[in-house]
Amino acid sequence: MTRALPLAATLAAVLVLSGCGIERSSVVVTRSPGSYQPARAATPPPPPGGSYRVSKGDTLYSIAFRNKVDFRDLASWNGIASPYTIWPGQELRLSPPGRASHTATPAPVAAATPPPSATPAPHAAPPPAGAQPGFAPVTEAESAPPPAVVSAPAPATTTNTPVVVAGKPAESVVPPPPAPSAPATQPPPPVENPPASTPIVASGATRSAGGITWRWPADGALIKKFSSGDAIPGIEVGGKAGDPIRAAADGVVVYSGNGLVGYGELVIIKHSDSFLSAYGHNRKRLVKEGEKVKAGQTVAEMGSSGATRDELQFQIRRDGNPVDPLQYLPPK
């Protein structure tokens, strides 16, 4: 027993000395020059919950824009397929069906069911009698496979986006596709949006970001930068009444109206399934829903509707969320 004590002490001393000889190192990770990317929103905000009653002049895109949600999510939550037909008085839920509402509305929205389509006619059947729709739905085969805009990423230039405005005849927004002459096994031809007739000024710097080629929508000076905490998050560009407001990129007009409080006369353009841009406070809107526009094409005249001075309130939405336009527009 007494002989074991010196042996244990020797082993302990060896362990202590070997521990002192260990070299400790740390790894320093450095980023290569030019590898910085602008930070994206940490977490998208949760759906607002509750419901929204459709008004005349609304489109699914404008309702999604108003509530800061992706139009694809809004359509999915309410079982609405392209061309996203809605009608005045319809109730749309603003959260997934399985998510509890944060509002005082006690019962789930029952009126969000789309109009019945059992009648095998060229036109979709009208909505229920209680809803009293004021328009004819877009003529598109209900039994056709899902449209390409859902199954594949949309190109930067959207040319086949049907747009239905609540309370307006569908034919006055986007002309219906021609009568199908191919076998029934083939999907109907895509809708071709008519081009807008306003002038195009495709000059100035451009910048490619998010698969879109962007340019400045107005010539004036930047008078307010983006702040995500603003009630109307975007940038403001100064100028004088009547200055041209131009499309920041190729796309299709999905809203042209004045039904969104705080925006005045507003134009919203869809550039792809992910990107929308919005142009507010205009004096006059020069394009209508369903029209195809090119980058640099005039869509409105600058004004002060919904504002205290002549200016453009410009926004970019990515997947329904406001983003800083200065991260997409070319340096100015």
Phi, psi and omega per residue, in radians:
M1 nan -0.775 -3.135
T2 -1.212 -0.465 3.116
R3 -1.293 -0.428 -3.108
A4 -1.314 -0.444 -3.091
L5 -1.119 -0.843 3.105
P6 -1.034 -0.640 -3.141
L7 -1.115 -0.738 3.128
A8 -1.141 -0.694 3.122
A9 -1.112 -0.681 3.132
T10 -1.103 -0.772 3.132
L11 -1.090 -0.690 3.131
A12 -1.116 -0.703 3.130
A13 -1.127 -0.696 3.127
V14 -1.080 -0.732 -3.134
L15 -1.129 -0.706 3.139
V16 -1.113 -0.777 -3.129
L17 -1.149 -0.697 3.129
S18 -1.155 -0.605 3.102
G19 -1.126 -0.623 3.127
C20 -1.199 -0.369 -3.086
G21 -1.568 -0.056 -3.126
I22 -1.255 2.317 3.097
E23 -1.626 2.207 3.116
R24 -1.716 2.421 -3.130
S25 -2.350 2.760 3.082
S26 -2.283 2.638 -3.124
V27 -1.823 2.190 3.114
V28 -1.837 2.111 -3.135
V29 -1.714 2.160 3.114
T30 -2.029 2.534 3.108
R31 -1.521 2.416 3.101
S32 -1.221 2.615 -3.140
P33 -1.010 2.443 3.086
G34 1.437 0.091 -3.100
S35 -1.588 0.009 -3.115
Y36 -1.245 2.396 3.038
Q37 -2.197 2.482 3.138
P38 -1.018 2.448 -3.126
A39 -1.200 2.415 3.073
R40 -1.690 2.923 -3.119
A41 -1.000 2.322 -3.059
A42 -1.059 -0.923 -3.128
T43 -2.450 2.214 3.103
P44 -1.053 2.520 3.133
P45 -1.116 2.641 3.125
P46 -1.189 2.734 3.088
P47 -0.993 2.561 -3.059
P48 -1.154 -0.445 -3.096
G49 1.373 3.037 -3.123
G50 1.352 -2.675 -3.102
S51 -2.528 2.931 3.136
Y52 -2.350 2.327 3.093
R53 -1.636 2.143 -3.079
V54 -1.168 2.358 3.067
S55 -1.914 2.790 3.095
K56 -1.065 2.331 -3.120
G57 1.700 -0.234 3.100
D58 -1.217 2.680 2.858
T59 -2.196 2.846 3.108
L60 -1.016 -0.600 -3.125
Y61 -1.177 -0.731 -3.124
S62 -1.201 -0.601 3.100
I63 -1.171 -0.753 3.097
A64 -1.100 -0.727 3.129
F65 -1.092 -0.785 -3.129
R66 -1.014 -0.647 -3.052
N67 -1.795 0.146 3.062
K68 0.988 0.824 3.051
V69 -2.222 2.813 3.099
D70 -1.287 2.332 -3.113
F71 -1.070 -0.510 3.114
R72 -1.187 -0.671 3.083
D73 -1.145 -0.784 -3.140
L74 -1.025 -0.747 3.112
A75 -1.120 -0.732 -3.127
S76 -1.139 -0.747 -3.128
W77 -1.071 -0.464 -3.065
N78 -1.926 0.139 3.092
G79 1.114 0.625 -3.103
I80 -1.852 2.143 3.131
A81 -1.694 2.833 3.055
S82 -1.000 2.375 0.290
P83 -1.602 0.471 3.026
Y84 1.054 0.956 3.137
T85 -1.288 2.191 3.063
I86 -2.308 2.863 -3.116
W87 -2.479 2.691 -3.129
P88 -0.996 2.388 -3.130
G89 1.597 -0.218 3.132
Q90 -1.210 2.460 3.091
E91 -1.725 2.197 3.103
L92 -1.976 2.308 3.072
R93 -1.370 2.578 -3.059
L94 -1.955 0.462 3.078
S95 -2.747 2.871 3.121
P96 -1.053 2.652 -3.099
P97 -0.982 -0.555 -3.098
G98 -1.500 0.001 -3.062
R99 -1.714 2.322 -3.141
A100 -1.184 2.470 3.135
S101 -1.371 2.538 3.113
H102 -1.638 0.025 -3.116
T103 -1.750 3.081 -3.094
A104 -1.429 -0.008 3.142
T105 -1.127 2.020 -2.973
P106 -1.351 -0.597 -3.004
A107 -1.890 2.645 3.073
P108 -1.145 2.721 -3.080
V109 -1.322 2.091 -3.131
A110 -1.657 -0.425 -3.071
A111 -1.357 -0.021 -3.122
A112 -1.324 -0.121 3.120
T113 -1.084 2.265 -3.106
P114 -1.159 2.831 -3.126
P115 -1.008 2.545 3.120
P116 -1.106 2.591 -3.090
S117 -2.342 0.546 -3.069
A118 -1.323 -0.439 -3.099
T119 -1.228 2.074 -3.089
P120 -1.382 1.182 3.108
A121 -1.979 2.853 3.118
P122 -1.013 -0.555 3.127
H123 -1.731 2.550 3.069
A124 -1.120 2.602 -3.130
A125 -1.134 2.616 -3.137
P126 -1.200 2.865 3.108
P127 -1.186 2.999 -3.134
P128 -0.981 2.711 -3.049
A129 -1.060 -0.581 -3.110
G130 -1.162 -0.433 -3.076
A131 -1.409 -0.437 3.119
Q132 0.888 1.098 3.130
P133 -1.158 2.671 -3.113
G134 -1.949 0.460 -3.101
F135 -2.756 2.929 3.061
A136 -1.724 2.234 -3.128
P137 -1.060 2.778 3.113
V138 -1.069 2.396 -3.126
T139 -1.432 1.835 3.135
E140 -2.653 2.366 -3.075
A141 -1.026 2.138 -3.101
E142 -1.241 -0.480 -3.072
S143 -1.528 0.054 -3.122
A144 -1.213 2.744 3.078
P145 -1.058 2.843 3.133
P146 -0.947 2.430 -3.102
P147 -1.127 2.718 -3.070
A148 -1.084 -0.456 -3.102
V149 -1.147 -0.329 3.105
V150 -1.651 -0.700 -3.022
S151 -1.442 -0.258 -3.120
A152 -2.459 2.630 3.119
P153 -1.047 2.387 -3.136
A154 -1.311 2.497 3.090
P155 -1.215 2.943 -3.129
A156 -1.075 -0.636 3.109
T157 -1.713 1.917 -3.116
T158 -1.596 2.118 -3.095
T159 -2.137 -0.044 -3.101
N160 -2.343 0.959 -3.134
T161 -1.872 1.784 3.053
P162 -1.158 2.401 3.137
V163 -2.218 2.092 3.129
V164 -1.908 2.218 3.139
V165 -1.819 2.222 -3.128
A166 -1.054 2.182 3.095
G167 1.562 0.006 3.112
K168 -2.028 2.553 3.052
P169 -1.051 2.337 -3.091
A170 -1.055 -0.607 -3.080
E171 -1.155 -0.360 3.141
S172 -1.459 -0.122 -3.124
V173 -1.806 -1.022 3.060
V174 -2.342 2.182 -3.135
P175 -1.053 2.480 -3.137
P176 -1.171 2.694 3.100
P177 -1.164 2.728 3.132
P178 -1.126 2.787 3.139
A179 -1.035 2.316 -3.089
P180 -1.171 2.312 3.090
S181 -1.961 -0.166 -3.138
A182 -1.453 2.905 3.073
P183 -0.988 2.692 -3.066
A184 -1.135 -0.288 -3.125
T185 -1.277 -0.257 -3.112
Q186 -1.724 2.506 3.117
P187 -1.194 2.711 3.128
P188 -1.150 2.737 3.127
P189 -1.116 2.625 -3.124
P190 -1.184 2.660 3.079
V191 -1.285 2.355 3.099
E192 -1.805 2.007 -3.130
N193 -1.208 2.396 3.106
P194 -1.258 2.523 3.130
P195 -1.337 2.571 3.019
A196 -1.235 2.689 -3.054
S197 -1.790 0.181 -3.098
T198 -1.432 2.853 -3.091
P199 -1.137 2.665 3.087
I200 -2.058 2.202 3.067
V201 -2.118 1.577 -3.068
A202 -1.652 1.078 3.119
S203 -2.162 2.954 -3.137
G204 1.662 3.021 -3.087
A205 -1.240 2.691 3.069
T206 -2.297 2.874 3.101
R207 -2.572 2.315 3.104
S208 -1.645 2.153 3.127
A209 -2.682 2.332 -3.138
G210 1.157 0.423 -3.119
G211 1.393 0.130 -3.134
I212 -2.096 2.506 3.028
T213 -1.690 1.970 -3.013
W214 -1.798 2.641 2.990
R215 -2.495 2.853 -3.097
W216 -1.190 2.416 -3.110
P217 -1.476 -0.164 3.136
A218 -2.632 2.771 -3.054
D219 -1.586 -0.190 -3.042
G220 -1.281 -3.130 -3.120
A221 -1.454 2.616 3.057
L222 -1.245 2.106 -3.103
I223 -1.971 -0.145 3.067
K224 -2.709 2.280 3.137
K225 -1.567 2.990 -3.099
F226 -1.297 2.420 2.999
S227 -2.442 2.104 -3.051
S228 -1.125 -0.343 -3.123
G229 -1.476 -0.099 -3.130
D230 -1.202 2.597 3.064
A231 -1.101 -0.625 3.053
I232 -2.075 1.553 -3.003
P233 -1.394 2.008 3.113
G234 -3.061 -2.871 3.045
I235 -2.004 2.810 3.107
E236 -2.152 2.345 -3.134
V237 -2.062 2.235 -3.103
G238 -1.417 3.006 3.125
G239 2.848 -2.818 3.137
K240 -2.159 2.770 -3.099
A241 -0.968 2.309 3.120
G242 1.656 -0.189 3.084
D243 -1.021 2.512 -3.120
P244 -1.217 2.379 2.994
I245 -1.878 2.161 -3.002
R246 -2.020 2.653 3.075
A247 -1.075 2.302 -3.124
A248 -1.338 -0.249 3.120
A249 -2.888 2.926 3.079
D250 -1.072 2.580 3.100
G251 3.038 -2.860 3.137
V252 -2.254 2.369 3.120
V253 -1.249 2.105 -3.134
V254 -1.932 -0.093 3.011
Y255 -2.771 2.393 3.042
S256 -2.569 1.789 -3.053
G257 -3.041 -2.939 -3.132
N258 -2.342 0.527 -3.066
G259 -1.547 -0.049 3.140
L260 -1.781 2.017 -3.069
V261 -1.063 2.327 3.091
G262 1.657 -0.192 -3.099
Y263 -1.826 -0.265 -3.063
G264 1.136 -2.487 3.089
E265 -1.312 2.020 -2.926
L266 -2.137 2.440 3.009
V267 -2.148 2.309 3.070
I268 -2.101 2.305 -3.118
I269 -2.087 2.328 3.055
K270 -1.649 2.178 3.140
H271 -1.782 -0.545 3.068
S272 -2.818 -3.140 3.107
D273 -1.081 -0.442 -3.098
S274 -1.644 -0.532 -2.954
F275 -2.016 2.289 2.949
L276 -2.171 2.699 2.974
S277 -2.273 2.650 -3.061
A278 -2.320 2.522 -3.043
Y279 -2.305 1.882 -3.028
G280 -2.007 2.996 3.114
H281 1.184 0.442 -3.098
N282 -1.276 2.707 3.010
R283 -1.396 -0.672 -3.104
K284 -2.609 2.361 3.055
R285 -1.604 2.373 -3.046
L286 -1.972 0.002 3.142
V287 -2.273 2.828 3.122
K288 -2.222 2.926 -3.091
E289 -1.022 2.441 3.105
G290 1.604 -0.208 -3.126
E291 -1.407 2.491 3.109
K292 -1.550 2.319 3.137
V293 -2.189 2.709 3.086
K294 -1.860 2.736 3.067
A295 -0.987 2.297 -3.123
G296 1.550 -0.056 -3.128
Q297 -1.411 2.395 -3.118
T298 -1.207 2.229 -3.134
V299 -2.044 -0.274 -3.095
A300 -2.874 3.017 3.009
E301 -1.967 2.382 -3.132
M302 -1.073 2.530 3.127
G303 -2.804 -2.783 -3.082
S304 -2.274 0.374 3.124
S305 -1.106 2.177 -3.111
G306 1.326 0.210 -3.116
A307 -2.465 3.034 -3.134
T308 -1.793 -0.016 -3.141
R309 -2.647 2.862 3.085
D310 -1.270 2.155 -3.092
E311 -2.919 2.873 2.965
L312 -1.885 2.211 2.988
Q313 -1.734 1.957 -3.006
F314 -2.023 2.328 3.117
Q315 -2.293 2.662 2.917
I316 -2.152 2.280 3.067
R317 -1.983 2.288 3.067
R318 -2.023 2.047 -3.076
D319 0.936 0.638 3.094
G320 1.557 -0.220 -3.064
N321 -1.755 2.387 3.087
P322 -1.139 2.378 3.075
V323 -2.225 2.851 -3.117
D324 -1.270 1.986 -3.142
P325 -1.035 -0.463 -3.117
L326 -1.193 -0.264 3.044
Q327 -1.417 -0.114 -3.103
Y328 -2.097 -0.590 -3.131
L329 -1.343 2.676 3.112
P330 -1.191 2.734 3.082
P331 -0.996 2.538 -3.090
K332 -2.236 nan nan
